[in-house]
Amino acid sequence: MRYAAVVDVMPKEGIADPQGQTIEKALPALGYGGVAEIRVGKRIELQLEAAGPDEARERVLEMCERLLANPVIEVYEVTIR
């Protein structure tokens, strides 16, 4: 069966986020005050074949650990549809 998976990856708390810091500094210059603690991550969407949703989730979790995320500095969340 074919499943859709979504992986949301974000820097761990306490890890420097230069993209988030740049955006946070630029927004007030564009007239958007009162915005703080901006974090920038990535979203990965993929389709995969699996016998069931549990197998699909396990395969995607393995992909995250091996390639899609850096578990040392990032956290991730997997959604299977």
Stockholm file with secondary structure:
# STOCKHOLM 1.0

chainA/1-81         MRYAAVVDVMPKEGIADPQGQTIEKALPALGYGGVAEIRVGKRIELQLEAAGPDEARERVLEMCERLLANPVIEVYEVTIR
#=GR chainA/1-81 SS CEEEEEEEEEECTTSCCHHHHHHHHHTGGGTCCSCCCCCCCEEEEEEEECSSHHHHHHHHHHHIIIIICCTTTEEEEEEEC
#=GC SS_cons        CEEEEEEEEEECTTSCCHHHHHHHHHTGGGTCCSCCCCCCCEEEEEEEECSSHHHHHHHHHHHIIIIICCTTTEEEEEEEC
//
